[in-house]
Amino acid sequence: MKKNMGNADRILRLIVAITIALLYYFNIIHGTVAYVLLGLAGIFAVTGFVSFCPLYSLVGLNTCKVKN
């Protein structure tokens, strides 16, 4: 897998994932909405850590800075 996410994307995804996890932990969100958001947070966390987003590759986006 080739990196296709820049640092700004990675940090934003990790912040969103942590925020959703904290909202669930403090019982601010619950029920079906919580489980859907936790699934999304899990995807954001994994893609943030590995710097690769499959959706970006399908669409052809690349926010990672390329060295010339």
Secondary structure by P-SEA (a helix, b strand, c coil): ccccccaaaaaaaaaaaaaaaaaaaacccccaaaaaaaaaaaaaaaaaaacccaaaaaaccccccccc
